[in-house]
Amino acid sequence: MSAYEPYDILIVEDNPNDAELTVRSLRKQNLANRIYVAEDGVEALDFIFCRGKFSERDCMKPPKVVFLDLKLPKITGLEVLKE
């Protein structure tokens, strides 16, 4: 991977307003990175481990930055960290 290749950013947030605010703040900085939003801990783990609807994602390129809400439905942020 080259130093200038964009990397993935994962935002894990169950509140759509907070997620949108974070996305807008990042976009305001003119980042060329790909930004993905997961709405709960299960979806976050599926993204990270290329499962379910993210099974086509390249697992050799994990997200470099994860903004993780700790109070999530289904699986909490702390449980995501443990995985």
DSSP file with accessible surface (Angstrom, degrees, kcal/mol):
  #  RESIDUE AA STRUCTURE BP1 BP2  ACC     N-H-->O    O-->H-N    N-H-->O    O-->H-N    TCO  KAPPA ALPHA  PHI   PSI    X-CA   Y-CA   Z-CA
    1    1 A M              0   0  131      0, 0.0     2,-0.1     0, 0.0     0, 0.0   0.000 360.0 360.0 360.0 131.1    0.0    0.0    0.0
    2    2 A S    >   -     0   0   68      1,-0.1     3,-1.3     4,-0.1     0, 0.0  -0.405 360.0-115.1 -78.3 159.8    1.4    3.4   -0.9
    3    3 A A  T 3  S+     0   0   99      1,-0.3    -1,-0.1    -2,-0.1     0, 0.0   0.732 115.9  49.3 -66.4 -19.7    1.6    6.2    1.6
    4    4 A Y  T 3  S+     0   0  215      2,-0.1    -1,-0.3     0, 0.0     3,-0.0   0.396  80.6 114.2-102.9   3.5   -0.9    8.2   -0.5
    5    5 A E  S <  S-     0   0   55     -3,-1.3    28,-0.1     1,-0.1    27,-0.0  -0.570  73.5-113.7 -75.5 131.2   -3.5    5.5   -1.0
    6    6 A P        -     0   0   46      0, 0.0     2,-0.3     0, 0.0    27,-0.1  -0.359  32.9-152.8 -64.7 146.5   -6.8    6.3    0.7
    7    7 A Y        -     0   0   88     -3,-0.0    27,-0.9    -2,-0.0     2,-0.3  -0.758  20.1 -94.8-117.3 165.6   -7.7    4.1    3.6
    8    8 A D  E     -a   34   0A   9     54,-0.3    56,-2.1    -2,-0.3    57,-1.1  -0.594  27.7-161.6 -84.8 140.7  -11.1    3.1    5.2
    9    9 A I  E     -ab  35  65A   4     25,-2.8    27,-2.8    -2,-0.3     2,-0.5  -0.981   7.9-157.1-117.7 130.7  -12.6    4.9    8.1
   10   10 A L  E     -ab  36  66A   1     55,-2.7    57,-2.8    -2,-0.4     2,-0.5  -0.945   5.0-166.4-113.0 125.2  -15.4    3.1   10.0
   11   11 A I  E     -ab  37  67A   3     25,-3.1    27,-3.1    -2,-0.5     2,-0.7  -0.954   2.6-166.2-107.8 122.5  -17.9    5.1   12.1
   12   12 A V  E     +ab  38  68A   2     55,-3.5    57,-2.2    -2,-0.5     2,-0.3  -0.921  31.1 139.8-112.4 103.4  -19.9    2.9   14.5
   13   13 A E        -     0   0   31     25,-2.2    59,-0.1    -2,-0.7    -2,-0.1  -0.972  41.0-161.8-150.7 126.9  -22.8    4.9   15.7
   14   14 A D  S    S+     0   0   69     -2,-0.3    25,-0.1    57,-0.2    -1,-0.1   0.672  78.0  80.3 -85.6 -15.3  -26.5    4.0   16.4
   15   15 A N     >  -     0   0   59      1,-0.2     4,-2.4     2,-0.0     3,-0.2  -0.804  68.8-156.2 -92.4 112.9  -27.7    7.6   16.4
   16   16 A P  H  > S+     0   0   96      0, 0.0     4,-2.5     0, 0.0     5,-0.2   0.843  92.1  54.6 -61.1 -31.8  -28.0    8.8   12.7
   17   17 A N  H  > S+     0   0  126      2,-0.2     4,-2.2     1,-0.2     5,-0.1   0.919 110.1  45.4 -67.3 -43.2  -27.6   12.5   13.6
   18   18 A D  H  > S+     0   0   72     -3,-0.2     4,-2.2     2,-0.2    -1,-0.2   0.897 113.1  51.0 -66.1 -39.6  -24.3   11.8   15.4
   19   19 A A  H  X S+     0   0    6     -4,-2.4     4,-2.6     2,-0.2    -2,-0.2   0.936 111.0  47.9 -62.6 -45.6  -23.1    9.7   12.6
   20   20 A E  H  X S+     0   0   93     -4,-2.5     4,-2.8     1,-0.2     5,-0.2   0.895 109.7  53.0 -63.7 -39.3  -23.9   12.4   10.0
   21   21 A L  H  X S+     0   0   99     -4,-2.2     4,-2.3     2,-0.2    -1,-0.2   0.924 110.7  47.2 -61.5 -42.7  -22.2   15.0   12.1
   22   22 A T  H  X S+     0   0   42     -4,-2.2     4,-2.2     2,-0.2    -2,-0.2   0.929 112.4  49.2 -65.3 -44.4  -19.1   12.9   12.3
   23   23 A V  H  X S+     0   0   26     -4,-2.6     4,-2.8     1,-0.2     5,-0.2   0.938 112.0  48.7 -60.7 -46.4  -19.1   12.3    8.5
   24   24 A R  H  X S+     0   0  153     -4,-2.8     4,-2.1     1,-0.2    -1,-0.2   0.900 109.8  52.2 -62.2 -39.9  -19.6   16.0    7.7
   25   25 A S  H  X S+     0   0   63     -4,-2.3     4,-0.6    -5,-0.2    -1,-0.2   0.907 112.7  44.9 -62.9 -40.7  -16.8   16.9   10.1
   26   26 A L  H ><>S+     0   0   28     -4,-2.2     3,-1.0     1,-0.2     5,-0.9   0.918 113.0  49.9 -69.1 -43.0  -14.4   14.5    8.3
   27   27 A R  H ><5S+     0   0  111     -4,-2.8     3,-2.2     1,-0.2    -2,-0.2   0.842 100.4  65.0 -63.9 -32.9  -15.6   15.6    4.8
   28   28 A K  H 3<5S+     0   0  166     -4,-2.1    -1,-0.2     1,-0.3    -2,-0.2   0.782  95.3  59.5 -61.1 -24.9  -15.0   19.2    5.8
   29   29 A Q  T <<5S-     0   0  137     -3,-1.0    -1,-0.3    -4,-0.6    -2,-0.2   0.350 114.3-120.1 -85.1   5.4  -11.3   18.4    6.1
   30   30 A N  T < 5 +     0   0  150     -3,-2.2     2,-0.2     1,-0.2    -3,-0.2   0.857  47.1 177.2  58.7  39.2  -11.3   17.3    2.4
   31   31 A L      < -     0   0   61     -5,-0.9    -1,-0.2     1,-0.1    -2,-0.0  -0.496  29.5-152.4 -72.0 143.0  -10.3   13.8    3.2
   32   32 A A        +     0   0   82     -2,-0.2    -1,-0.1     2,-0.1     2,-0.1   0.314  59.0 119.2 -94.1   7.0  -10.0   11.4    0.3
   33   33 A N  S    S-     0   0   15    -27,-0.1     2,-0.4     1,-0.1   -25,-0.2  -0.353  70.5-113.2 -75.4 153.6  -10.7    8.4    2.5
   34   34 A R  E     -a    8   0A  89    -27,-0.9   -25,-2.8    -2,-0.1     2,-0.5  -0.729  31.8-155.7 -84.1 131.6  -13.7    6.1    2.2
   35   35 A I  E     -a    9   0A  26     -2,-0.4     2,-0.4   -27,-0.2   -25,-0.2  -0.943  10.9-174.3-115.2 127.2  -16.0    6.5    5.1
   36   36 A Y  E     -a   10   0A  79    -27,-2.8   -25,-3.1    -2,-0.5     2,-0.5  -0.929  10.5-151.2-118.0 145.8  -18.4    3.7    6.2
   37   37 A V  E     -a   11   0A  58     -2,-0.4     2,-0.4   -27,-0.2   -25,-0.2  -0.976   6.9-168.5-120.7 126.2  -21.1    3.8    8.9
   38   38 A A  E     -a   12   0A   1    -27,-3.1   -25,-2.2    -2,-0.5     3,-0.0  -0.928  11.2-154.5-109.4 139.0  -22.2    0.8   10.9
   39   39 A E  S    S+     0   0  128     -2,-0.4     2,-0.3   -27,-0.2    -1,-0.1   0.570  71.6  10.7 -93.0 -10.5  -25.3    1.2   13.0
   40   40 A D  S  > S-     0   0   18     32,-0.1     4,-2.0     1,-0.1     5,-0.1  -0.952  83.1 -92.9-156.2 174.7  -24.6   -1.4   15.7
   41   41 A G  H  > S+     0   0    0     32,-1.2     4,-2.4    34,-0.7     5,-0.2   0.852 119.4  54.9 -64.6 -35.1  -21.9   -3.7   17.0
   42   42 A V  H  > S+     0   0   48     31,-0.4     4,-2.4     2,-0.2    -1,-0.2   0.947 109.7  46.5 -64.0 -45.9  -22.9   -6.7   14.9
   43   43 A E  H  > S+     0   0   27      1,-0.2     4,-2.3     2,-0.2    -1,-0.2   0.893 110.8  53.7 -65.2 -36.2  -22.6   -4.6   11.7
   44   44 A A  H  X S+     0   0    0     -4,-2.0     4,-2.7     2,-0.2    -1,-0.2   0.938 110.4  45.7 -63.1 -46.0  -19.3   -3.3   12.8
   45   45 A L  H  X S+     0   0    7     -4,-2.4     4,-2.8     1,-0.2    -2,-0.2   0.890 110.4  54.2 -66.1 -37.3  -17.9   -6.8   13.4
   46   46 A D  H  <>S+     0   0   36     -4,-2.4     5,-2.7    -5,-0.2     4,-0.5   0.914 111.2  46.3 -61.1 -40.8  -19.3   -7.9   10.0
   47   47 A F  H ><5S+     0   0    1     -4,-2.3     3,-1.0     3,-0.2    -2,-0.2   0.959 114.6  45.9 -65.3 -49.3  -17.4   -5.0    8.4
   48   48 A I  H 3<5S+     0   0   51     -4,-2.7    -2,-0.2     1,-0.2    -1,-0.2   0.903 122.1  36.0 -63.0 -41.4  -14.1   -5.6   10.2
   49   49 A F  T 3<5S-     0   0   90     -4,-2.8    -1,-0.2    -5,-0.2    -2,-0.2   0.269 109.8-117.6-100.5  12.0  -14.2   -9.4    9.6
   50   50 A a  T < 5 +     0   0   17     -3,-1.0     2,-0.3    -4,-0.5    -3,-0.2   0.924  63.8 143.5  55.6  53.3  -15.7   -9.2    6.1
   51   51 A R    > < -     0   0  105     -5,-2.7     3,-2.2    -6,-0.1    -1,-0.2  -0.752  49.0  -3.7-116.2 167.7  -18.9  -11.1    6.9
   52   52 A G  G >  S+     0   0   51      1,-0.3     3,-1.9    -2,-0.3     4,-0.2  -0.248 135.1   0.7  56.8-130.0  -22.5  -10.9    5.8
   53   53 A K  G 3  S+     0   0  151      1,-0.3     3,-0.3     2,-0.1    -1,-0.3   0.627 136.8  55.4 -69.6  -9.4  -23.2   -7.9    3.5
   54   54 A F  G X  S+     0   0   34     -3,-2.2     3,-1.7     1,-0.2    -1,-0.3   0.193  70.8 111.0-103.5  16.1  -19.5   -7.0    3.7
   55   55 A S  T <  S+     0   0   70     -3,-1.9    -1,-0.2     1,-0.3     4,-0.1   0.757  74.9  56.3 -65.3 -20.6  -18.2  -10.4    2.6
   56   56 A E  T 3  S+     0   0  178     -3,-0.3    -1,-0.3    -4,-0.2    -2,-0.1   0.578  84.2 108.4 -85.6  -9.8  -17.0   -8.9   -0.7
   57   57 A R  S <  S-     0   0   35     -3,-1.7     2,-0.8     1,-0.1    -3,-0.0  -0.370  83.3-106.0 -68.5 146.9  -14.8   -6.4    1.1
   58   58 A D    >   -     0   0   81      1,-0.2     3,-1.7     3,-0.1    -1,-0.1  -0.634  28.3-164.7 -76.6 108.0  -11.1   -6.9    0.9
   59   59 A a  T 3  S+     0   0   64     -2,-0.8    -1,-0.2     1,-0.3    -2,-0.0   0.608  83.0  73.0 -71.0 -11.2  -10.1   -8.2    4.3
   60   60 A M  T 3  S+     0   0  160      1,-0.2    -1,-0.3     2,-0.0    -2,-0.1   0.549  94.7  56.9 -78.3  -6.1   -6.4   -7.4    3.6
   61   61 A K  S <  S-     0   0   76     -3,-1.7    -1,-0.2   -54,-0.0    -3,-0.1  -0.685  76.8-177.7-124.2  76.8   -7.3   -3.7    3.9
   62   62 A P        -     0   0   63      0, 0.0   -54,-0.3     0, 0.0   -14,-0.1  -0.296  42.2 -83.5 -69.1 160.1   -8.8   -3.3    7.4
   63   63 A P        -     0   0   19      0, 0.0   -54,-0.2     0, 0.0     3,-0.1  -0.375  31.9-153.7 -63.0 141.5  -10.1    0.1    8.5
   64   64 A K  S    S+     0   0  119    -56,-2.1     2,-0.4     1,-0.2   -55,-0.2   0.720  80.7  34.3 -87.3 -25.1   -7.2    2.3    9.8
   65   65 A V  E     -b    9   0A  50    -57,-1.1   -55,-2.7     2,-0.0     2,-0.4  -0.999  64.4-173.4-133.3 134.9   -9.5    4.4   12.0
   66   66 A V  E     -b   10   0A  62     -2,-0.4     2,-0.7   -57,-0.2   -55,-0.2  -0.988  11.1-160.3-129.9 120.0  -12.6    3.4   13.9
   67   67 A F  E     -b   11   0A  89    -57,-2.8   -55,-3.5    -2,-0.4     2,-0.6  -0.910  25.5-168.4 -94.4 112.4  -14.9    5.8   15.7
   68   68 A L  E     -b   12   0A  43     -2,-0.7     2,-0.3   -57,-0.2   -55,-0.1  -0.912  20.1-150.2-118.6 116.8  -16.7    3.5   18.1
   69   69 A D        -     0   0   41    -57,-2.2     3,-0.1    -2,-0.6     8,-0.0  -0.623  11.4-151.9 -73.5 135.4  -19.7    4.4   20.2
   70   70 A L  S    S+     0   0   88     -2,-0.3     7,-2.0     1,-0.2     2,-1.1   0.790  82.9  64.5 -83.8 -27.1  -19.6    2.3   23.4
   71   71 A K  S    S+     0   0  180      5,-0.2   -57,-0.2     6,-0.1    -1,-0.2  -0.753  73.4 150.2-100.6  88.6  -23.4    2.2   24.0
   72   72 A L        -     0   0   15     -2,-1.1   -32,-0.1    -3,-0.1     2,-0.1  -0.853  45.8-108.9-117.9 154.5  -24.6    0.2   21.0
   73   73 A P  S    S+     0   0   59      0, 0.0     2,-2.4     0, 0.0   -32,-1.2  -0.388  94.0   8.3 -76.0 161.8  -27.6   -2.1   20.4
   74   74 A K  S    S+     0   0  161    -34,-0.1     2,-0.4   -33,-0.1   -34,-0.0  -0.414 138.6  21.3  69.9 -71.0  -27.1   -5.9   19.9
   75   75 A I  S    S-     0   0   44     -2,-2.4   -34,-0.7     3,-0.0   -33,-0.1  -0.997  87.7-128.7-126.9 127.3  -23.4   -5.9   20.8
   76   76 A T     >  -     0   0   54     -2,-0.4     4,-2.0     1,-0.1    -5,-0.2  -0.211  24.4-108.6 -71.4 165.1  -21.9   -3.1   22.8
   77   77 A G  H  > S+     0   0    0     -7,-2.0     4,-2.3     1,-0.2    -7,-0.1   0.862 120.0  55.8 -61.1 -35.7  -18.8   -1.1   21.8
   78   78 A L  H  > S+     0   0   99     -8,-0.6     4,-1.9     1,-0.2    -1,-0.2   0.893 106.4  50.1 -65.5 -37.9  -16.8   -2.8   24.6
   79   79 A E  H  > S+     0   0   89      2,-0.2     4,-1.6     1,-0.2    -1,-0.2   0.868 108.0  53.8 -67.9 -34.6  -17.7   -6.3   23.2
   80   80 A V  H  < S+     0   0   12     -4,-2.0     3,-0.2     1,-0.2    -2,-0.2   0.938 107.7  50.8 -62.1 -44.5  -16.6   -5.1   19.7
   81   81 A L  H  < S+     0   0  116     -4,-2.3    -2,-0.2     1,-0.2    -1,-0.2   0.888 106.3  54.8 -60.6 -39.1  -13.3   -4.1   21.2
   82   82 A K  H  <        0   0  173     -4,-1.9    -1,-0.2     1,-0.2    -2,-0.2   0.862 360.0 360.0 -63.3 -36.7  -12.9   -7.5   22.8
   83   83 A E     <        0   0  139     -4,-1.6    -1,-0.2    -3,-0.2    -2,-0.2   0.850 360.0 360.0 -67.2 360.0  -13.4   -9.2   19.5
